[in-house]
Amino acid sequence: MSHEQINQYLSNWTERESTAEAMIPLIGRLYRKNNVVTSVYGRAIINQSVIGIIRAHRFVRQVEDSELSVHDTLPMLEAMDKLELGQAHVDIGKLAVKFKAEGNGRSLEEFLREEIGPVVGQYRAESEKNAVEETKDVVLYGFGRIGRLLARILIEKAGGGNNLRLRAIVVRQGGADNDLEKRASLLRRDSVHGPFNGTITVDEENSALIANGNFIKVIYSDGPDKVDYTAYDINNAIIIDNTGKWRDEEGLGLHLKSKGASRVILTAPGKGDIKNIVYGINNDTITDDDRILSAASCTTNAITPVLKAIHDEFTIVDGHVETVHSYTNDQNLIDNYHKGSRRGRSAPLNMVITETGAAKAVAKALPELKGKLSGNAIRVPTPNVSMAILNLNLEKDVTVDSANEYLREMALHSELQKQIDFVNSPEVVSTDFVGSRHAGVVDAQATIANGKRLILYVWYDNEFGYSAQVVRCVNQMAGITYPIFPKRSREWAQALAD
């Protein structure tokens, strides 16, 4: 290889870096001015570095026949910036690929006006917006693993305009003298998910954390019914209970006795008649009259969308779900007493067989699978990211290629695109999915099929992916919805129908 050819690699890379740098102010302006969330094949590119943007484009080679270049998407952003868009989620990667395939001689502006027409020209300045569009108050009741990740997501999304606003965190009385500093440190640093993306300061005088400009009151309380949120100018708040201490209507109903609280969502499976919501599956059952909801479990969220997709296409006769789950805080670091069977043994040193209700819980969100699934779980010595193995018997014959291609299309173009992700690499391992915001990720290389038998391997970040699902539920409860573009292509919809 010549010296000139070698230098061309670096020259091409430098050019891509320069192009990605030009994208950053456009991405930021669309988000903060227009409340337009941009992504590349489901990978959000807001607040991303130059390398992060390039990597998001590079991912496309795993799911499409060709790669996507920043040179294809920069013009898309430049054109969108001039169209005075209203709030929306826009996947510029999918639009760029679609424009290449279906542009048919149209200008980029003409193409965009057709593809995202409903939000073109819909921008309204803050002074023109009415009270209904104001931010919605959210309170985190508890500040453990899920609570802190919810805080990260809510803080990240607060910069885009009419969004959920994290107003307070409620924790138990009796913390250490430097309690605020300790909680700030746990939010700032995370051994699994890395450092907080921004700045956090402690306001001791006002008992608050200030994260990326968000004033978050820290309230100390002995019970969910003992807080007057209105005293902190918090009104009609959605309370996210991530303690897991109260799971029935009576216990969770205590939250509603506090002034300023209007609705409650539990980050664990609810008991009794509480609706267990898996966003993307049965969130259409949420009504304005629902005051108490559950976001089900991380495993139920991971497997239900994939099971629905397979059932819709191939019809599931029955099956077994085996969960290989990272250890959690309810296990012991070393052997010690535990009320649960086997969970008293050292979590970092053992694989621990335990029970899971996820397989049965699927039926609460997907009634057509009631009684068709069994399930069990193995806790393993990893701190995060789990896997569900779906061993299914179907009514129709299936091949590895037909199953994978169908699930790839569901991940890219269906209404479940936020819930199902798809990876086709022989090298991925669990840590590659830390931070995934999808409910579950289908590992195409591991798929097994034989006649009417199908075995799928689904990765999921049982902390972050689940937290993203919870926030999607809370958005709907708050009445905050975004149109998503591009819509399902006509060609793909017709192929699926055929």
Secondary structure as GFF3:
##gff-version 3
##sequence-region A 1 498
A	DSSP	alpha_helix	3	34	.	.	.	ID=ss1
A	DSSP	beta_strand	36	40	.	.	.	ID=ss2
A	DSSP	beta_strand	43	44	.	.	.	ID=ss3
A	DSSP	alpha_helix	50	59	.	.	.	ID=ss4
A	DSSP	three_ten_helix	60	62	.	.	.	ID=ss5
A	DSSP	alpha_helix	70	81	.	.	.	ID=ss6
A	DSSP	beta_strand	88	91	.	.	.	ID=ss7
A	DSSP	alpha_helix	92	102	.	.	.	ID=ss8
A	DSSP	alpha_helix	108	115	.	.	.	ID=ss9
A	DSSP	three_ten_helix	117	119	.	.	.	ID=ss10
A	DSSP	three_ten_helix	126	128	.	.	.	ID=ss11
A	DSSP	three_ten_helix	131	133	.	.	.	ID=ss12
A	DSSP	beta_strand	136	141	.	.	.	ID=ss13
A	DSSP	alpha_helix	145	157	.	.	.	ID=ss14
A	DSSP	three_ten_helix	158	160	.	.	.	ID=ss15
A	DSSP	beta_strand	164	172	.	.	.	ID=ss16
A	DSSP	alpha_helix	179	188	.	.	.	ID=ss17
A	DSSP	beta_strand	200	203	.	.	.	ID=ss18
A	DSSP	beta_strand	208	211	.	.	.	ID=ss19
A	DSSP	beta_strand	214	221	.	.	.	ID=ss20
A	DSSP	three_ten_helix	229	232	.	.	.	ID=ss21
A	DSSP	beta_strand	237	241	.	.	.	ID=ss22
A	DSSP	alpha_helix	249	252	.	.	.	ID=ss23
A	DSSP	three_ten_helix	253	257	.	.	.	ID=ss24
A	DSSP	beta_strand	261	266	.	.	.	ID=ss25
A	DSSP	beta_strand	275	276	.	.	.	ID=ss26
A	DSSP	three_ten_helix	283	285	.	.	.	ID=ss27
A	DSSP	beta_strand	292	294	.	.	.	ID=ss28
A	DSSP	alpha_helix	298	314	.	.	.	ID=ss29
A	DSSP	beta_strand	316	326	.	.	.	ID=ss30
A	DSSP	beta_strand	352	354	.	.	.	ID=ss31
A	DSSP	alpha_helix	358	365	.	.	.	ID=ss32
A	DSSP	three_ten_helix	367	369	.	.	.	ID=ss33
A	DSSP	beta_strand	373	380	.	.	.	ID=ss34
A	DSSP	beta_strand	386	394	.	.	.	ID=ss35
A	DSSP	alpha_helix	400	413	.	.	.	ID=ss36
A	DSSP	beta_strand	420	423	.	.	.	ID=ss37
A	DSSP	three_ten_helix	430	433	.	.	.	ID=ss38
A	DSSP	beta_strand	440	443	.	.	.	ID=ss39
A	DSSP	three_ten_helix	444	446	.	.	.	ID=ss40
A	DSSP	beta_strand	448	450	.	.	.	ID=ss41
A	DSSP	beta_strand	453	460	.	.	.	ID=ss42
A	DSSP	alpha_helix	464	477	.	.	.	ID=ss43
A	DSSP	beta_strand	484	485	.	.	.	ID=ss44
A	DSSP	alpha_helix	490	497	.	.	.	ID=ss45
###
